[in-house]
Amino acid sequence: MNAARAKKRRARQELPAPAVNGKDLVFGLGASGLSVARYLMRKSANAIYVDTRANPPGLDALKELRPDTEVILGRPPTELLRGVSRVIVSPGIPDTDPFVAEARKQGLQVISDIALFVAEARAPFVAVTGSNGKSTVTTLIATMCEAAGKRSLAGANLGTPALDLLTEDTPDFYVLELSSFQLQRTPSLPAKVAVLLNISPDHLDWHVSVDEYRAAKYRIYREAEAAVFNRHDKLAKSHLPASVPTISFGMDQPAEGQYGIRVDDGQAFLARGEQLLLATSDIALVGAHNQANALAALAAGELMGLPLSPMLQVLNEFPGLPHRMQFVRQLNGADFINDSKATNVGAATAAVESVSGPVVLIAGGDGKGGDFGEFARTVCTKLRAAILIGRDAPLIADAFDQLAPVFMAGNMKNAVHKAAELAQPGDTVLLAPACASFDQYRNYEHRGDDFSEIVRALPS
């Protein structure tokens, strides 16, 4: 048996065992929990559904889907674990939760929806993760598949939950965006191609340390058949599987067979080795960080066997996803950009650095334990001002003290109006919050929509 076949056999052996003599327990409703409920219903499997909230999202839909099912709301007693074979936990619930910790202590399987997906998928899948850019790269890869005549289904942490993808006709490829939460709870992940874009500290309100967060991200490589890595990440190579094809990407000049940036006659190009592929000015996506995303998608596509020409066509035409460096309006010579998806310090830093000219930054929200000091020191020279909103605005203000002008706005309307007042021709007013949105909004989309609506309503 060769090494690749042996690895696949080991991966199959690690897949989660179905409930036999007991029930599954689904901990956490919402979109992920409901997708698990639909999956278990298709399997005619018994389950208990638990959520600590009194009225969680998805409760009515669950009752309509499975009227006779057992639902426990509020903090669950550990006695519920008796007779349970495995616990399927929603991504938002950390491993430090007492109920999850007790399940592990009792030796129960604690798994993600992705573990169930892996056990059922009948087509190869590409797994994409990273602190920033994973939604854009997932969408790029899926779009490149379609342009190359290959049917793909994209989802998981982005859009359609992974288990719901299994109800569609089997595609040529699944393309999965995976969070560190999902990766940490997935015992086997034999991806056709594993892509890790970057790692910057994030979700430290969920992970117990930066080291645990990094380990969860690097986990994507463990059973992969091929891998894409960022060569600026000095630790990535040590986590790559031995004897599997790998391609690197980066914003420097690439070696033969790798992807990067080359400059020819004053013009920057996406390049593979010495081959110039596409002028960066011809990429529809906005921002230098999206050039790195484009390179990662090209590397993944090559490992998937996609031809180069349709992939480059996609890069020339794909404008990007909403709330990710989304152009909203130009007013009095200043561009207004919605990057509400910049929910951590790393993403906000990349957004500011990708913009040419001075930036009027709108930031703030739930900081999730991010290092605002490093953020402030990195971006301050590009800022005309920082306008702050949300719960952790005082922490960000302290970080920018003596580094850039700071204005406390409280809410988005005040922030946008102050930004319009301060912005000069050639500036960019950039919503890059460096924070989650839940202190003031339902989600980052709600926050970005609010920003965009207020910007469009500004008088000319």
N, C-alpha and C positions, 0 to 999 in steps of 0.2 A: 504493500500500500504506500503510494507516494505521500509526501508531506502535506500537499494541499488536500488530498482526500482524507487523510487522517485528521487534519484540522477541522474539516467539515463534519466528520463523524463525531468528534469531541463536542463541536458546537451543538449538534442535534441532541446529544446526551444532556446538555446543560439547559435545554428548553424547559419551561415551567410545566410541571405535571398537572393535568386537569384534576379538579375535585373528583374524588371517587366515593368515599364514605361520608364526606362532610360537605359543607357549603363553601362557596367562595364568599368573601366579605369584600365589598367595594367601599373604600373609604374616600369620600369626597364626590360630590355631584358636579354640576356644571357640564361643559361640553365634553370633557374627557370621560367623566363618570357615565354620562348618557350613552356615549359610544360603546363603553364597556357593557352597559345594560343591553344595548341592541345586539352586541356580539354574543353575550351569554344567552339571550333569548333565542338566537339562531341555533345555539348549541343545546337548547333545552336544559340549561344548567340552572341549578338552584343558587340563590345568592341572597345575602343580607346587604342592605344599602345603608351607609352611615354617613352623616355629615354633622359637624359640630354646630353649624348655624341653624337658627330656628326656622328660617325660610330660605333655604339655599336656592340659587339659580338652577333650573332644571327639575325642581321637585314636581311641579304639575305635569311636566312632560313624562317623567318617570312613572307617575301614578296612572297616566293615560296609557303608557306603553305596557306596564305590568301592574294592573290594578290590585292584584292579590299579594304583591311582594311585601316583604318585611322591610320597613324603613325606620331607622332609629335616628332621631335628631337630638342635638345637644352632645355634651361630652360623654363618649361611650364608656360603659363599664368594661373592665377587662374580662368579665365573665362571658362577654359576647364571643370571645375567641375560642371557647370550648366548641368542639365539633367543626371548626373551620379548617379547611385544608390549605388555603392560601389567601393572602390579603393583597388586593389590587388597589394601589394607592394613587390618587390624583397627583399631578406634578406639583401643585402648590403647597402640599403638605410636607414639611421637612422630616427627615429621619429622626430628628430630636423630639418630635411629638411623642408624648408618653405612651399613647396607644400603639404607635408604630414600633417604638422601642420595646414594648412588652411583647408584641408579636414576634419580633426578632429573638427576644430572650427565650420565648417558648419554642423556638426552632421552626417557626412557620415561614414559608416563602413569602417575601415581601417584594412585589414586582410592579412593573409599569404596564401600561397598555401596549407599549412597544414590544415587550416580551411576548405578549399574546399575538401581536402582529407577526413577529418573526416566526412563530410556530406555525402560522397558517399561510404565509405568503407563498405563492407559486410562481413568482417572477423575481428576477434579480432586483435588488434595491441599492440605491445610492444614499448614503447617510452624510448629512451636512451639519456641522456645528461650528461654533465660534462665539466669542463674546459679542461681535458685531458683524453685520453683513450677511448672516445666514439666510434670512428670508429672501434677500435679493439674489444670492447665489443659487438657492433652491429653485427660485422661479426662472432664473436664467437657464439652468440646466434642463428643466422641464421644457422650456420654450425651444431650446436648441434641439432637444429630441424631436419635437413636433416638426421643426423646420427640416430635420434630416429624415423625416418620414417614419419615425419611431413613435409609437403611442406611449405616453407616460401619464402617470397619476402622481400629483404632488400633494403633500399634506403633512400630518403629524402636528408639530408645534406651530405650523403655519396652516391656516385655513382648515381643511377637512381633517378631522381626527383620523389617525392611521387605520384604526379598525373599520371605519366606515369606507375606506378605500377598497376593502376586500369585497364589498357588495357590488362593485363595478366589474365589467368584463376584464379579464386578466390582461394587463398592459405588457409592453416590452420591458418597461422599467417602472419601478416606483422610485420617487425622489422624496426623501424624508428630511425635513428640518427637525433636528433633535436638540432639546435643551439639556443642560447639565443634570437637571432633575431626572429626566427620562433615562439618560445614559447611566446614572448611578444605580438605577433599579432594574437594569436589563442584563440578565446573566450571560446572554449570548447575542452577538450582533455580527453575523457573517455577511457584511456588506460587500457587494460587488466592487464598489469604490467608497472609501471613507475620506471625507474632506474636513480638515480642521483649518479654519481661516485665521484665527488669532485668539489670544487669551489676554484679557485685562481683568483686574479684580472686579467681580460683580456678584450679586446675590449672596452677599455675606450675611444677610439676614436669614438665609436658608442653610448655607453650608457653614460648618463649624470653623473653617479656616480657608485661607487662600490656597493652601496646599491641597485640601480636599476638593476645592473647586477645580483646580488644575488637573488633578487626577481624574475627575469625572469627565473632563473634556478629552484628555488623552486616551481614555478608555475606548473611544470610537475606533481606534486603530487595532484593537487586540485580535479580533478574528477576521479582519478585512482581507479580501483577495487582492486589493490594490489600494494605494493611498496617495492623497495629495497633501502636501505640507507647505507651510510658510517658512522659507529658509531664514527669515529674520528671527524666528523663534529658535533659540539656541538649544532648547531642551527637546524639541519635537523629534529629532532623528533618533534619540535614544529610546523613544516609545514606538517606533515603527517596527512592524513585524519583519523578521528575517526572511530573506528570499522571496519577497513579493515585489511587483513592480511599483515604483514610486516616481512621482514627478513633483518638483518644487515650483513655487512661484514667489515673486518678490518684486519690489519696485526698483531694483538695480539691474545691471546688465546680466542676462542669463547665460549660463554655460550651455553647451550643446544638449538639446533635448529638454531643456527647462524653459520656463516662461518668465518674462520680465519686461523691462522697458529699455529701449535703445533710442538714442538721439541721432538723427541723420540730417545734416544740413539745417540744423537748428530746430527741427521738428521731432517731437517725441512720438514713438510708436510702441504699440504692443508687439512683442517679439517672442519667437521660439528659437532659442539659440541665436544665430546671426540672421535668421529670417525675419524680415519686417512684415508684420501681419496687417495692422490697421493703425492709422494715425489716431492718437488719443483725442484729437479734436473732432474725429468722426464717430466717437462713441456717444450714443444718445444720453447715457447716464451722466448725471452731474456730480462733480467732485473727484478729487484725486483718489480718495479711498475706494471709489467705484472702479477705478482702473485695476486695483488689486483684486477686487471681486470678479472683474471680467477675466483676469488672468487665471484665477482659481477655477472658474467655470470652464475655460478652455482646457485646462489640464485635466479636469474631471471628464470632460467630453472625449478627450483623446483616449483616456483609459477605458471609456465605455465603447470605443470604436466608432464615434461619430465623425463624419467628414468635416474638414476645416471650413469649407466655403459657407455652408448654411449657419455654422456657429458665428462666423464673422458678420453675416447678414443680420443675425439677431442683435449683436452688439451695436450695429449701426442703427437699428430701429427701435430697440426696447427702451422706453422712456423711464422706467423705474416704477416702483410701487408707491402708492399713496403714503404720505407721512414720512418718506425717506428722501430727504433733499428735494422736496417737491416745490417747484416754482409756483408761487401764488399770484404775484402781481409786482409790477414796477410802479413806484409812486415817487414823483419828484426826483427821478434819477437813482433811486435806491431800490434794490431787489428785496422782496420779502420771500423767505424760504421756510417751508414747514418741514422740520426734521424731528417731529414729535416722537418718532421711534427711537431716538437717541436717549434711551432710558438709563444709561450708565455713563460714568465718567469717560471711559474709553471711546464710546460712540460719539459723545459730544466733542471730545478733543479732536477726533478724526474729522468731524463735520466742520469745526472752526478752521482747522488747518487746510481743509480742501478748498476754502473760499479765498479768492484773490481780493485784495482791498480790505479796508477796515470793516469790522463787524460790530453791530449792535446786537448783543446776545441777550435772548430771553431764556432764563433757566430757572430751575427749582421744582420742588415737589417732594416726594418721598425718596430720600437719598440712598436707602438700602445699605448704609455703611460704607459708601464710597469715599475715596480720598480726595476731598475737594482742594486740599492744599496743593497737591501735585497738578491737579487740573488747572488751578489758577496760575501757577507758575509757568505752565506750558503754554497757555493761550493768551496770557495778559497782553503781550506785545501787539496782538492783532485786534484788540478790542478798543472801540471808541467808548463803550460803556457796557456794563452788565446790569440788566434789569431783572429783578428776582421776584418770584412768586412762590407760594406753597409753604408747606410745613417746615422744610429745612432751609428756607431762604436765609435765616440768620447764620447758619453754619457756612453757607456759601459766601455770604457777605463778609464774614470773618476771614475766610480764605483769600478773598480779593482785596482786603484792607491794604492800602498803600500801593497796590499793584495796578488798579484800574478804577475809574469812576463807577460807583455802585448806586443803584436806585431801587428802593423797595416799593413794589407795585401792588402786592397783595393778590390781585386777580389778573386774569388774562386781558380784560378790556383795558384796564389801566396800563398794563405793560405794553400793549400794542400802541396805544396812543402816545405813551412816553417815547417809545422807540421811533415812531414817526416824527415826533418833535425833534429828536436828537440826530436822526440819520441825515447824512449829506449825500449829494450826488456821487455815485460810485461806491457807496457803502452797501452792505448786505445786512438786513435785519433778519436774524437767524433764530428760529425757535429750535434750540438744541438743549433740552432740559437737564440732561445728566442725571435724571431722577425718574422714578416711576410716577404714575399719574393718580394713584388711587386716593390720595388725600383730598383731591378736588374734582376728579373726573371718574367716569366708569372705567376708562381704559385710555391708552395712548391715542387711539383713533378719535375718541370723543374730544380729547384735548387738542389734537391737530385740527379737527373740524372747527372747533371754537375759534382757534387762532385764525384759520383761513376765512371764516365768515366775518370776523371783526376786521381783518385786513381789507377784504373786498368792500366793506361798508365805509371805509375811510374816505372822506371827501377828496376829490382830486384838486 
